[in-house]
Amino acid sequence: MGTFAVDFDGPIHAYREGWKDGTIYDEPTPGALEGLRALMAEHAVFIHTSREVEQVMPWLESYGFDVTADDRGLTFWNERGQLLVTNRKLPAVAYLDDRAVRFTTWSAALDELLPGRRAEPADHCTEMTCPHHGERNRAALATRRAAEQPPCEWFVWIGQPYTSCDRCGQPAWEHRGEEVPDRSNPFDDEPPGHREWKPGQADRIRAAWGGNR
């Protein structure tokens, strides 16, 4: 069993004319009464509202709900089958609110809260975890780091593509040749040390792998 919080105005009280004169003037939102009862059958549920608790309780009671007020300074609510009404934010598994914005990152939140910001160049966002620009930012960082590191003389290959030297990050064709592991290999008659690219070999590697960089 978990605890769920449900906002009053919007999810429960239809609130079609907004705050209006401050009264609870509207009917229940379609499906609200059935939805509340379904949640209450399996979980603890509390109503959170910016209204006075005493104003909300009679309205809910008129629809047959067992309601209690948050007048004991509760720190949590875990009573199933009874609705707590509070104007404080208590712990909950989820908060059902018609005006909520789900938080993932600040960049995504600002895109939602400040729509005009979407028209700005994406370069303003540098977050690596941003759902909109993260992939681009991580790729740009990798490219920038590789550019800052000049190619070493001998390409170190340990199973990665020819586009990335294990030592300097630069592509194979920017090197003089490749480094041969300093160990005896009974299947390779090349001595340990370095192996220069054969004529045209660097160009062939670039042609084969350059598009994957």
N, C-alpha and C positions, 0 to 999 in steps of 0.2 A: 504493500500500500504506500502511495506517495501523497504529497499535498499539492493541490493545484490552486492558483489564485486567478480569480475572474474579475475583470473590471465591471463596474455596474453600468455606467452610461455607455451605450453602444452595444456591447455583447449581450446585455440583459434587458435594460431599459432602452427602447428603440431610439429615443433621443433625436427624432427627425428634425426638430427645429433648434437643435443646439441647447445651450443653457437656458435660453428664453428668459423667464422670470424667476428661475431658480427652483421651480416646483417640479415634481415628478409627474409630468402631464401625459406621458405617452404609454402605449401598450408594450407588452414584452416583445423583444426582437423575435422574429419567426424562428422557431426551433430552440429558443433559449431555455424554456421551462423543461422540455424533454432532455436537452443537453445537460443541464445542471443535475437533473435526477440521475442520468446515466453516469456522470462523473461521481456523484455522491454514493452510488451503489457500490463503488469499488475503491474510492479514495476519499481522503479528507479534502474539503473544499472551503475556501474563504472568499468573501467578496471584499474587494478593496475599492475605495471610493474617495473622492475629494469632498463629498457631501458630509453632512452630519450623520453619524451612525443612526441616531434616533429617527431621522427622516426616511432612511432606506428600509429599516426593519419592518414597519407596518406594511409597506408595499409588497415585500417578499412574503410576509405572513398571509397576505390576502390571497396569495396563490398556493397556499397550503404548505409552505416550507417551515420547518422547525428552525428558528433563527435565534442566535444569541449575539450579544454585543461584546466587543473587545473593550471591557472596562476593568480588566484585571492586570493590565500591563504584560500580556502574554509575550513570550519570546518565540513561540511556534504554535502551530495548530495541527493536531493529528486526530481529531474526532470525526469518525465517519458517520454520515446520516444526519448531521446537523450543520447548518451554515453559520459560519462566523462572519460578522460584518465589522470591518475595521477601516480606518483611514490611515493605517500604517502599513509599511511594506514588510511583511513577515517572510521568512524563508519558504520557498516553494520549488517544486520540480520544474514548473513552467508557469508563465504569467500570460493569461489570455487577455489581450487589450487591443482595441481597434486602432489605437494611435501609437503602437509600439514599433520600433525599428530594431530588428535583430542585430546585435553587435557581433562582428567578426574581426574587422580591423577598422582603425580610424579612417583610413582612406575610403573604404567602402561605405562607412557611416556618413562621411561628408558628401559622398556622391549622392546618397539618398536624401540627406537633410538640406543640402545646397545644390539643387539640380543644375543651376547655372554653371557650377564648377565643372560639369561634364564637358562643356564647350571649350574649356581651357586645354592647352596642349598637354598631352599625357606625360611630357617630360617633367612636369611639376611633381610627379609621384616617383619616389625613389625607394619605396618599401619593397623588400624582397618577398614578403608574404602576401602582398596585395593581390586579391583575386583577379583584378583587371589588368595590372601591369607587372605583376611579379615575375612571370616568365621572361618578359622582355628585359626587365631590370637585371635578372640573374645572368642572362646571356650577355648583356652589355658589360657587366662586371667581369665576366670571364674573358671577354674580348679585350677589355681595357688592361687587365692584369697580364695577358699574353703579350700585348703590344709594349708594355713597360719592360718586359723581360726580353733582351736580345737573344737570338738563337745561339745555342752553344755550337761547338764545331761538329760534334758527332751525335747523331740522332740515337736516343735511347728508346728501344722498343721492348715493352714487356706486355705484349698482348693487346695494347690499345691501338686504335686506328692510326694510320699514317698522318693524321691531322694534328696529332698532339704528342710532342716529345715528353717523355716521363721526367726529364730534367728541367727543360726550359718552357715547355708548353707550346713551342712553335712547330709548324708542320715539317715533315721530313724533307721536303724539297728545298728548304732554307738551309739545310746542313750540307757539310762536305761529304758526309757518308754516314754509316751507322756504326754504333759501338757493338763489338762482338763480345759476348759475356766472357769474363776472364775465368773460364773453366774448360776443362778438356771435354770434347764432344766426339765420341767415336764415330758419329754419323756425319761429321763436318770436318773437311780437311783444311779449312781456313784456320790459321793460327789465332790464338786469343789476341785481342787488341782492337783494331779498327779496320773497317772495310770501306774504301771510297766508293761512291756511286760510279757505276760504269757510264760511259758516254751516253747521254740521252736518258739515263734512268731517272734522274730527278724530274725531268719534264714529263715522263710517262707516269710517275707517281702523282705529279700535280694534276695531270689530265684525268687520272682515275679517281682521285680523292679531293681535288680542289673544290668541287661543288658541295661537298659534305661539311665544309668548314663552318 
